[in-house]
Amino acid sequence: MKLYGSPASPYVVRVAIAAKAKGLDLPYSDAPGGGIKSLEYLAINPLGKMPGLTDDNGRHLAESSVICEYLDETVKGPALLPSDPYDRARVRLLCRLIDLYTMKEIGPFFRNMDPSKRNQAEVDAAKEAYMASLKHIEHYLGGGDYACGDQLSLADCVLYPSFITAGAVLPAFGITNQFEGLPKLTRWWQAMSKHAVTGPLGKQHSEAFLAFMKAPRA
């Protein structure tokens, strides 16, 4: 089985976390052909994005949340989706909130990293929308050490690296504690930072993402 992508990507890292939670070490593999737009990689993932997965039968999948659910269903180990239908739906809801709302608002920050070229109106709108998305996530979190229930779930795998990415970008815009005033997210974040699965992979992601941000651009 191969996971294509870089640890600098929160979408790739969520798959690595899900695999590790199942007891599977899934190392990062470079995209064949020299990059995600190469013909070789596009044959695996025609979306031309990270991550991509090739399973043990040589079949290919794209989209991180889909890959995570596939691993959950095919790899032995603790279930990442709760057995209770409502809790299972809540885990999926948290994943959708982070993808459709929270991570969507990171784009404007990336586009405005250079203060000399910053569109302050765009930044202000992104700040408001981003913080609103956190309040929605706060509402649906369980309030304990895990996003839902008493063990690692797909929601933890998806949320944790996303917030690491955001936490590396937001200080440039005056947000030094994205969870201020959000007690459930604060407790959850502290627990995930110390967790045996999410902690080390999160640290690896943080280091890789910061290196990516510091790398010279053409």
N, C-alpha and C positions, 0 to 999 in steps of 0.2 A: 504494500500500500504506500502511495506517495502523496504528500501534501505539497503542492506547489505554491510558493510565495515566500515573503520575507517576514521576519519577526517585527519589522517596523510597522506592519499593517495590523490594526486591531481586528480586522476581519479574518486574517490568517491566524492570529493568535487565539481567537475564540475557538477555532477548530482544534488547535493544539491543546488548549485547556480541556475541551470536551473529551478529546482522546485520552488525555492523561487521567481525567476523572474516571474513565472507564478502565484504567490500568494499562493503557496502550501508549508507549512512547512513539510519537509520530514526528520524526525530524522534518525540518524544512528542506525542500528540494528546489533548486533553481529551475526556472522555466526552460524547457529545451529550446534550442535555437537561439539562445542569447537574450530572451526577454518575452514578456507577456503578449507582445504584438507579432512575434515570429510566427511563421507558417506552421512550425512544428507545435507550438503551444496552442495556436488557434484551432488546430485539429483536435486538441484535448478540451479546450474551453473556448468556443467561438465568441464568447463575450469579451475575450481579451482582458480579463480582470483577474485579480487575486481574491480568494484562493481558487485553486482547482484541485480535484482529487482523482487519483486513479486507484481503484480498489484492487483487491487481490485477484480478481477475475479479469483485470484489464479494462474495466468499464470506467467511464469518466462522469464526474459530477461537477457542477458549478454552484455558486451562491452559498455563503458560509452557513446560514441557518439551516438550509436544506442538508448540507454535508453533516452538520452536527446531529441532526435528527437521524440521518442515515447511520452514523456511527453508533448512536444510542441504540438503534434497533438491531444492529448487526454485530456489535462487539460485546463480549461478555463483560459484566461489571455492573456497578450500581446504576440504576435507572436515572436518567437526567430529566425525565418528565414524570411528574407525580401520578400515582394511580387514580387519585380522586379527579373526576372530570372537571370540577370547578378550579381546583388548584392547577391542573394541567392547562386549562384555558388561561389562567392568570399568568403562568410562566410564559406562555406564548404571547400574551398581551404585553408583558414587560419587554419582550424581545422586539415586538412591533413598535412600541413607543420609542425605544432607543434608536431603531433604524429609520423610522418614518419622520420622527420629530427631532430628537436630540442630535443625532449625527448629521442630519440635514443642515442644522444651523452652524456646524463647524466650518462649512465651506466659506462663508463670508469672512470668517476670521483668517483663514489661510490666504484669501485674496487680498487682505488688508494688512498683512504683516509689516509691510514697509510703511512707517509713519508718514513719510514724505508723499506717499501716493494714496493715503488712506481715505476711503469714503466713509466719513463719520456717521452719516445717516444710515448706511447699510450696517455698520458695526452696531449702532444703537438698537436697530431693529433685531439684529441677530442676538444681542444680549438679552433682550426682553423675551424673545421666543425660546431661547435656550433655557433660561431660568424657569419659564413657564413649563417647559417639558420636564424639568427636574421635579417640579411640584406634582405633576401627574404621576411620575414614577414613584415618588414618595408616598402618594396615596395608595398605590397598589402593592408596595413592599410589605412583607410580613411583619417587619419590626424587630426581627431577631438578627442572628449572625448571617443568615442566608436570605436570599431574595424571597423564597417561598419554602415553607416547611423547615425541617431540621437537618437537611443535607444539601450538598451541592446540586444545583439544577441547571438546566440550559440557560435560565435567566442570568445566573451568576457568571457563566462562561461568556455570555454575550455582553453583559453590562460592564464587567470589570475592565477589560482592555480598552473599551470605548471611553471610559472616564479617565483612564491613564492618558490617552491621546489628548482628550480635552484639557486635562490638567496641565499638560505641557505647553499648550497654546494660550489658554485664557489669561495667565498672568500678564502677558504683553498688553492686555486690554483692561487691566485693573481688577481682574477677578482672581484673587489669590486663594480663596476658599470657596469652591463651587457648591459645597454642601452646607454653607452657613445658614442656620435657621431650619435645617432639614435633619432632625434627629435620627430618623430611621435610616436615611442614606448615610449619615455620619457613622452610625454603629456598624452598618453593613460594610462600609468601606474599610474601616479599621479591621474588621474580622477577615475580609478578603485579603488584605495586605499581609496578614499573618498566616493565612491558610497554606497548608503543605502543598497544595496543587496550584492555586491561583497566585500565591505570593511569588515564587521563583519565576514562573512564566511571565507574570506581570512585570517583574524587575527586568527581565530580559527584553520585554517589549519596550519598556521605558527607555532603556539604554539604546536600543536600536532606533527608536523613533527620534530621540534627541540627536543621535548621530546623523540621521537622515536630514533633520532640520538644519543642522550645521554644515552639511555638505554644500559645496559651491554649486550654483545653478548656471546652466549655460545661458 
